[in-house]
Amino acid sequence: FINPALHSVVIDRAPGLVVWQFTGFFQGRDRWECQPCDTGTWLLNRFEYAIANPVIEFGFKTFAAEWTRRDMVAQLNRLKYVAEEEYECDT
């Protein structure tokens, strides 16, 4: 039985940076970095992974790669919404 689970751990955290490392079904890192720029903030997301098993790699490319891409776009859109939302604070 193949268990498509990943175990994620934050391996680096600093102002404007968080890096998750994951192991399990495949190995890799998901890095989120915010950098100031002239127009506001530049958000960089880098998703790096390696799939050692060729059968799992084929399955990922065939079935999950597009789902993963769409999920990452959705994450970025949610983050953009939260970052741009104006909140009223009770003081």
C-alpha distances in whole Angstrom, upper triangle without the diagonal:
4,6,10,12,15,18,21,24,28,29,33,35,39,41,40,36,33,30,26,24,20,17,14,12,15,19,22,25,26,30,33,36,40,43,46,48,51,50,48,44,42,38,36,32,30,27,26,22,21,17,17,14,16,13,12,16,17,15,16,20,19,18,18,21,24,22,22,26,27,25,27,31,30,30,33,35,34,36,39,39,39,41,44,44,47,47,50,51,53,55
4,6,9,12,15,18,22,25,26,29,32,35,38,36,33,29,26,23,21,17,14,11,8,12,15,18,21,23,27,29,33,36,39,43,44,47,46,44,41,38,35,32,28,27,23,22,18,17,14,14,12,14,11,9,13,14,12,13,16,16,15,15,18,20,19,19,22,24,22,24,27,27,27,30,32,31,32,35,36,36,38,41,41,44,44,48,48,50,52
4,6,9,12,15,18,22,23,27,29,32,35,33,30,27,24,20,18,14,12,9,7,11,14,17,19,20,24,27,30,33,37,40,42,45,44,41,38,36,32,30,26,25,21,20,17,17,14,15,13,16,14,11,14,16,13,13,17,17,15,14,17,20,18,17,21,22,20,22,25,25,24,27,29,28,29,33,33,33,35,38,38,41,41,44,44,47,49
4,7,10,13,17,20,22,24,26,30,32,30,27,24,21,18,16,12,11,8,5,9,12,14,16,17,21,23,27,30,33,37,38,42,40,38,35,32,29,27,23,21,18,17,14,14,12,14,13,15,13,9,12,14,11,10,14,15,13,11,14,16,14,13,17,18,16,18,21,21,21,24,26,25,26,29,30,30,32,34,35,38,38,42,42,44,47
4,7,10,13,17,19,22,23,27,29,28,25,21,19,15,13,10,9,6,6,9,11,13,15,15,19,21,25,28,31,35,37,40,39,36,33,31,27,25,21,20,17,17,14,15,13,15,15,17,16,12,14,17,14,13,17,18,16,13,15,18,15,14,18,19,16,18,21,21,19,23,25,24,24,28,29,28,30,33,33,36,36,39,39,42,44
4,6,10,13,15,18,20,23,26,24,21,18,15,11,10,6,6,5,6,7,8,10,11,12,16,18,22,25,28,32,34,37,36,34,30,28,24,22,19,17,14,14,12,13,12,14,15,18,17,14,15,18,16,14,17,19,17,14,15,18,16,14,17,18,16,16,20,20,18,21,23,22,22,26,27,26,28,31,32,35,34,38,38,40,42
4,7,10,12,16,18,21,24,23,20,16,14,10,8,5,5,6,9,10,9,11,11,12,15,18,21,24,28,31,34,37,36,33,30,28,24,23,19,18,15,15,13,15,15,16,17,20,20,17,18,21,19,17,20,23,21,18,19,21,19,16,19,21,18,18,22,21,19,22,24,23,23,26,28,26,27,31,31,34,34,37,36,39,40
4,7,9,12,14,18,20,19,16,12,10,6,6,4,7,9,11,11,10,9,9,9,12,14,17,21,24,27,30,33,33,30,26,25,21,19,16,15,13,13,13,15,16,18,20,22,23,19,19,23,21,18,21,23,22,18,19,21,19,16,18,20,17,16,20,20,17,19,22,21,20,23,25,23,24,28,28,31,31,34,33,36,37
4,6,9,11,15,18,17,14,11,8,5,5,6,9,12,15,14,12,11,9,10,12,14,16,20,23,26,29,33,32,29,26,24,21,19,17,16,14,15,15,17,18,20,22,25,26,22,22,26,25,22,24,27,25,22,22,24,22,19,21,23,19,18,22,22,18,20,23,22,20,24,26,24,24,28,29,31,30,33,33,35,36
4,6,7,11,14,14,11,7,6,4,6,9,12,15,18,16,14,12,9,9,10,11,13,16,19,23,26,29,29,26,22,21,18,17,15,14,14,15,15,18,20,22,25,27,28,25,24,28,27,24,26,29,27,23,23,25,23,20,21,23,20,18,21,21,18,19,22,21,18,22,24,22,22,25,26,29,28,31,30,33,33
4,7,10,14,14,11,8,6,6,6,10,12,16,19,17,14,12,9,10,10,12,14,17,19,23,26,29,30,27,23,22,19,17,15,14,14,14,15,17,20,22,25,27,29,25,25,28,28,25,27,30,29,25,24,26,25,21,23,25,22,20,23,24,20,21,24,23,21,24,26,24,24,28,29,31,31,34,33,35,36
4,7,10,11,7,6,5,7,9,13,16,19,22,20,16,14,11,11,9,10,11,14,16,19,22,26,27,24,20,19,17,15,14,14,15,15,17,19,22,24,27,30,31,28,27,30,30,27,28,31,30,27,25,27,26,22,23,25,22,20,23,23,20,20,23,22,20,22,25,23,22,25,27,29,29,32,31,33,34
4,7,8,6,5,6,9,12,15,18,22,24,22,19,16,13,12,10,10,10,12,14,17,21,24,24,21,18,17,15,15,14,15,16,17,19,22,25,27,30,32,34,30,29,33,32,29,30,33,32,28,27,28,27,23,24,25,23,20,22,23,19,19,22,21,18,20,23,20,19,23,24,26,26,28,27,30,30
4,6,5,7,9,12,15,19,22,25,28,26,22,19,16,15,12,11,9,10,12,15,18,22,22,19,16,16,15,14,15,16,18,19,22,25,28,30,33,35,37,33,32,35,35,31,33,36,34,31,29,30,29,26,26,27,25,22,23,24,20,20,23,22,18,20,23,20,18,22,23,25,25,27,26,29,29
4,6,8,12,15,18,21,25,28,30,28,25,22,18,16,13,11,9,8,10,12,15,19,19,16,13,14,13,14,15,17,19,21,24,27,30,33,36,38,39,36,34,37,37,33,34,37,35,32,30,31,30,26,26,27,25,22,23,23,20,19,21,20,17,18,20,18,16,19,21,22,22,24,23,26,26
4,7,10,14,17,20,24,27,28,26,24,20,16,14,11,8,5,5,7,9,13,16,16,13,10,10,9,10,12,14,17,19,22,25,29,31,34,36,37,34,32,35,34,30,31,34,33,29,27,28,27,23,23,24,22,18,20,20,17,15,18,17,14,15,18,16,13,16,19,20,21,24,23,26,27
4,7,10,13,17,20,24,25,23,20,17,13,11,8,6,4,6,9,12,15,19,19,16,13,12,10,10,10,11,14,16,19,22,25,28,31,32,34,30,29,32,31,28,28,31,30,27,25,26,25,21,21,22,20,17,19,20,16,15,18,18,14,16,19,17,15,19,21,23,23,26,26,29,29
4,7,10,13,17,20,22,20,17,14,10,8,6,5,7,9,12,16,19,22,22,19,15,14,12,11,10,11,12,14,16,20,23,25,28,30,31,27,26,29,29,25,26,29,28,24,23,24,23,19,19,21,18,15,18,18,15,15,18,17,14,17,19,17,16,20,22,24,24,27,27,29,30
4,7,10,13,17,19,16,14,10,7,6,4,6,8,12,15,18,21,25,25,22,18,16,13,11,10,9,10,11,13,16,19,22,24,26,28,24,23,26,26,22,24,27,26,22,21,22,21,18,18,20,18,15,18,19,15,16,19,19,16,19,21,20,19,23,25,27,27,30,30,33,34
4,6,10,13,15,14,11,8,6,5,6,9,12,15,18,22,24,28,27,25,21,19,16,14,11,11,10,11,12,15,17,19,22,24,25,21,21,24,23,20,22,25,23,20,19,21,19,16,17,19,16,14,18,18,15,16,19,19,17,20,22,21,21,24,26,28,28,32,31,34,35
4,7,11,13,11,8,6,4,6,9,12,15,18,21,25,27,31,30,28,24,22,19,16,13,12,10,10,10,12,14,16,19,21,22,19,19,22,21,18,20,24,22,19,18,21,20,16,18,20,18,16,20,20,17,19,22,22,20,23,26,24,24,28,29,32,32,35,35,38,39
4,7,9,8,6,5,6,8,11,14,17,21,24,28,30,33,33,30,27,24,21,19,15,13,11,10,9,11,12,14,16,19,19,16,16,19,19,16,18,21,20,16,16,19,18,15,17,19,17,16,19,20,18,19,23,22,21,24,26,25,26,29,30,33,33,37,36,39,40
4,7,6,5,7,9,12,15,18,21,25,27,31,33,37,36,34,30,28,25,22,19,16,13,12,10,10,10,12,13,17,17,14,15,18,17,15,18,21,20,17,17,20,19,16,19,21,19,18,22,23,21,23,26,25,25,28,30,29,30,33,34,37,37,40,40,42,44
4,5,6,10,12,14,18,21,24,28,31,34,36,40,39,37,33,31,27,25,21,19,16,14,11,11,10,11,12,15,15,12,13,16,15,14,17,19,18,16,17,20,18,16,19,22,19,19,23,24,22,24,27,27,26,30,31,31,32,35,36,39,39,42,42,44,46
4,7,10,13,15,19,21,25,28,31,35,37,40,39,37,33,31,27,25,21,19,15,14,11,10,8,9,9,12,12,8,10,13,11,10,14,15,14,12,14,17,16,14,17,19,18,18,22,22,21,24,26,26,26,29,31,31,32,35,36,39,39,43,43,45,47
4,7,10,13,16,19,23,26,29,33,34,38,37,35,31,29,25,22,19,16,12,11,7,6,5,7,8,11,12,9,9,12,12,10,13,15,15,12,13,16,16,13,16,19,17,17,21,22,21,23,26,26,25,28,30,30,31,34,35,38,39,42,43,45,47
4,7,10,14,17,20,24,26,30,32,35,35,33,29,27,23,20,17,14,11,9,6,5,7,8,11,14,15,12,12,15,15,13,15,18,18,15,15,18,18,15,17,20,18,17,21,22,20,22,25,25,25,27,30,29,30,33,34,37,38,41,41,44,45
4,7,10,14,16,20,23,26,28,32,31,29,26,23,20,17,13,10,8,5,4,6,9,11,14,16,18,15,13,17,17,14,16,19,19,15,14,17,17,14,15,18,17,15,19,20,18,19,23,23,22,24,27,27,27,30,32,35,35,39,39,42,43
4,6,10,13,16,19,23,25,28,28,26,22,20,16,13,10,8,6,5,6,9,12,15,18,20,21,18,17,20,20,16,18,21,20,17,16,18,18,14,15,18,16,13,17,18,16,17,20,20,19,21,24,24,23,27,28,31,32,35,35,38,40
4,7,10,14,16,20,22,26,25,23,19,17,13,10,7,6,5,6,8,12,15,18,20,22,23,19,18,21,20,17,18,21,20,16,15,17,16,12,13,15,13,10,14,15,12,13,17,17,15,18,20,20,20,23,25,28,28,32,32,35,37
4,7,10,13,17,19,22,22,20,16,14,10,8,6,5,6,8,11,15,18,21,23,25,26,23,21,24,24,20,21,24,23,20,18,19,19,15,15,17,15,12,14,16,13,13,16,17,14,16,20,19,18,21,23,26,27,30,31,34,35
4,7,10,14,16,19,19,16,12,11,7,6,5,7,9,12,15,18,21,24,27,28,29,26,24,27,26,23,23,26,25,21,19,20,19,16,15,17,15,11,13,15,11,10,14,14,11,13,16,15,14,17,20,22,23,27,27,30,31
4,7,10,13,16,16,14,10,8,6,5,6,9,12,14,17,21,24,27,30,31,32,29,27,30,30,26,26,29,28,25,22,23,23,19,18,20,18,14,16,17,14,12,15,16,12,14,17,16,14,17,20,22,23,26,27,30,31
4,7,10,13,13,10,6,6,5,6,9,12,15,18,21,25,28,31,33,34,36,32,31,33,33,29,29,32,31,27,25,25,25,21,20,21,19,16,16,18,15,12,15,15,12,12,15,14,12,14,17,19,21,24,24,28,28
4,6,10,11,9,6,5,6,8,11,14,17,20,23,27,30,33,36,37,38,35,33,35,35,31,31,34,33,30,27,27,27,24,23,24,23,19,19,21,18,15,18,18,15,14,18,17,14,16,19,21,22,25,26,29,30
4,7,8,6,5,6,9,11,15,17,21,23,27,30,34,37,39,40,42,39,36,39,38,35,34,37,36,33,30,30,30,27,25,26,25,22,21,22,20,17,19,20,16,15,18,17,14,15,18,19,21,24,25,28,28
4,6,5,5,6,10,12,16,18,22,24,28,32,35,38,41,41,42,40,37,39,39,35,35,37,37,34,31,30,31,28,25,26,26,22,21,23,21,18,19,21,17,16,19,19,15,16,19,20,23,26,27,30,30
4,6,8,9,13,15,19,22,25,28,32,35,38,41,44,44,46,43,40,42,42,38,37,40,39,36,33,33,33,31,28,28,28,25,23,25,24,20,21,22,20,17,20,20,17,16,20,20,23,26,27,31,31
4,7,8,12,15,18,21,25,27,31,35,38,41,43,43,44,42,39,41,40,37,36,38,37,34,32,31,31,29,26,26,26,23,21,22,21,18,18,20,17,14,17,17,14,13,17,18,21,23,25,29,29
4,7,10,13,16,20,23,26,29,33,36,39,42,42,43,40,38,40,39,36,35,37,36,33,31,30,29,27,25,25,24,21,20,21,19,16,16,17,14,12,14,15,11,11,14,15,18,21,22,26,26
4,6,10,13,16,19,22,26,30,32,36,38,39,40,37,35,37,36,32,32,35,33,30,28,27,27,24,22,22,22,18,17,18,16,13,14,15,12,11,14,13,10,11,15,16,18,22,23,26,27
4,6,10,13,16,19,23,26,29,33,35,36,37,34,31,33,33,29,29,32,31,27,25,24,24,22,19,20,20,16,15,17,15,12,14,15,12,11,15,15,12,13,17,19,21,25,26,29,30
4,7,10,13,16,20,23,26,30,32,32,34,30,28,30,30,26,26,29,28,24,22,21,21,18,16,17,16,13,12,14,12,9,11,13,10,9,13,13,11,13,16,19,21,24,25,29,30
4,6,10,13,16,20,23,26,29,29,31,28,25,27,27,24,23,26,25,22,19,20,20,17,15,16,16,12,12,15,12,10,13,15,12,12,16,16,14,17,20,22,24,28,29,32,33
4,7,10,13,17,20,23,25,26,27,24,22,24,24,20,20,23,22,19,16,17,17,13,12,14,13,9,10,13,10,9,12,14,12,13,16,16,15,18,21,24,25,29,30,33,34
4,6,10,14,17,20,22,23,24,22,19,22,22,18,18,21,21,17,15,16,16,13,12,15,14,10,12,15,13,12,16,17,15,16,20,20,19,22,24,27,29,32,33,37,38
4,7,10,13,16,19,20,21,18,16,18,18,15,15,18,18,14,12,14,14,10,10,13,12,9,12,14,13,13,16,17,16,18,21,21,21,24,26,29,30,34,35,38,39
4,7,10,13,16,17,19,16,14,17,17,14,14,18,18,15,12,15,16,12,12,16,15,13,16,18,16,17,20,21,20,22,25,25,25,27,30,33,34,38,38,41,43
4,7,10,12,14,15,13,11,14,15,11,12,16,16,13,12,15,15,12,13,17,16,14,17,19,18,19,22,23,22,24,27,27,27,30,32,35,36,40,40,43,45
4,6,9,11,13,11,9,12,13,11,12,15,16,14,13,16,17,14,16,19,19,17,21,23,21,22,26,27,26,28,31,31,31,34,36,39,40,44,44,47,49
4,6,7,9,7,6,9,10,9,10,13,14,13,12,16,17,14,16,20,19,19,22,24,23,24,27,28,28,30,32,33,33,36,38,41,42,45,46,49,51
4,6,9,8,7,11,12,12,13,16,17,16,16,19,20,18,20,23,23,22,26,27,26,28,31,32,31,34,36,36,37,40,41,45,45,49,49,52,54
4,6,5,6,9,10,10,12,14,15,15,15,19,20,18,21,24,23,23,27,28,28,29,32,33,33,35,37,38,38,41,43,46,47,50,51,54,55
4,5,5,6,9,10,10,12,14,14,15,18,19,18,20,23,23,24,26,28,28,30,32,33,34,36,38,39,39,42,43,47,48,51,52,55,57
4,5,5,6,9,10,11,12,13,14,17,18,18,20,23,23,24,26,28,28,30,32,33,34,36,38,38,39,42,43,47,48,51,52,55,57
4,5,5,6,9,10,10,10,12,15,15,15,17,20,19,20,23,24,24,27,29,29,30,33,34,35,36,38,40,43,44,48,48,51,53
4,5,5,6,8,10,10,10,13,14,14,15,18,19,19,22,23,23,25,27,28,29,31,33,34,35,37,39,42,43,47,48,51,53
4,5,5,6,8,10,10,13,14,14,16,19,19,20,22,24,25,26,28,30,31,32,34,35,36,38,40,44,45,48,50,53,55
4,6,5,6,7,9,12,12,13,15,17,17,19,21,22,23,25,27,28,29,31,33,34,35,37,38,42,43,46,48,50,53
4,5,5,5,6,9,10,9,12,14,14,15,18,19,20,22,24,25,26,28,29,30,31,34,35,39,40,43,44,47,49
4,6,6,5,8,10,10,11,14,15,16,17,19,20,22,24,25,26,28,30,31,32,34,35,39,40,44,45,49,51
4,6,7,8,10,12,13,14,16,17,19,20,22,23,25,26,28,29,31,32,34,35,37,40,42,45,47,50,52
4,6,7,8,9,11,12,13,16,17,18,19,22,23,24,26,27,28,30,31,33,34,38,39,43,44,47,50
4,6,5,6,9,10,10,12,14,15,16,18,20,21,22,24,26,27,28,30,31,35,36,40,41,44,46
4,5,5,6,9,10,11,12,14,15,17,19,20,21,23,24,26,27,29,30,34,35,39,40,44,46
4,5,5,6,9,10,11,12,14,15,17,18,20,21,23,24,26,27,29,32,34,37,39,42,45
4,5,5,6,9,10,10,12,14,15,16,18,20,21,23,24,26,27,30,32,35,37,40,42
4,5,5,6,9,10,10,12,14,15,16,18,20,21,22,24,26,29,31,34,35,39,41
4,5,5,6,9,10,11,12,14,15,17,19,20,21,23,24,28,30,33,35,38,41
4,5,5,6,9,10,11,12,14,15,16,18,20,21,22,26,28,31,33,36,39
4,5,5,6,9,10,10,12,14,15,17,18,20,21,25,26,29,31,34,37
4,5,5,6,9,10,11,12,14,15,16,18,20,24,25,29,30,33,36
4,5,5,6,9,10,10,12,14,15,16,18,22,24,28,29,33,35
4,5,5,6,9,10,11,12,14,15,16,20,22,25,27,30,33
4,5,5,6,9,10,11,12,14,15,19,20,24,25,28,31
4,5,5,6,9,10,10,12,14,18,19,23,25,28,30
4,5,5,6,9,10,11,12,16,18,22,24,27,29
4,5,5,6,9,10,11,14,16,19,21,24,27
4,5,5,6,8,10,13,15,18,20,23,25
4,6,5,6,8,12,14,18,20,23,26
4,6,5,6,10,12,15,18,21,24
4,6,5,8,10,13,15,19,21
4,6,8,10,14,15,19,21
4,6,9,13,15,19,21
4,6,10,12,16,18
4,7,10,13,15
4,6,10,12
4,7,9
4,6
4
